[in-house]
Amino acid sequence: MSTARTRPPLARPPIVQAGAAVLRGAAFPVPPEEIESPEFQSLVDRMIATMRAAPGVGLAAPQVGVQKRVFVMEDREELMARLTPEQRALREREPLPLTVVVNPELEVVGEERALFFEGCLSVAGYMALVERAREVVVRGQDRRGEPLVFRGRGWPARIAQHEFDHLGGTLYVDRMLTRSFCANEHAAALLALPVAEARRLLGA
Ligand code: ZN
């Protein structure tokens, strides 16, 4: 998942862009014996480096052209520096340590929902309002094949749902309020508004 930015994206981001079939197929489970292989470890390292370079807060294997069920997440203070304390609190956005999830399953906790703008490194240059569950639990394996349970609320839950969607061939544009789809050049103005006001302006 991307952070909304006001500067234009790189002309040729090293990330697969929407329209590629690899982003629309279902990714395949990673066999236990493959997880510790040098090839798989190298894939995970490449995903982490690509996410950080973008920069983004999450990346799924199909976004680097690999149809395997693995994603990475990480959110850092520097990536949320543009948000006011109030915006951060509303989004429940807190630093998220680097997390690698292999073969994830996702469970929604409770019925609370949250609606905010989000973007995707595979739909570079845009963002839109997407409703997500406020809290989720992800179960899978870590990069060593050990059992992993990740419980996220607020922004980390949003990131997890976005990345999990990638493994099933779903992009946020499939879930967005279509009229809220906007270029990042409008991000600063729209993100400064309460979500309800942004919706009113866009008719979303
Ligand atoms: Zn994405």
Residues whose N, C-alpha, C, O or C-beta is under 5 A from the ligand:
A	BS01	ZN	M1 G119 C120 L121 S122
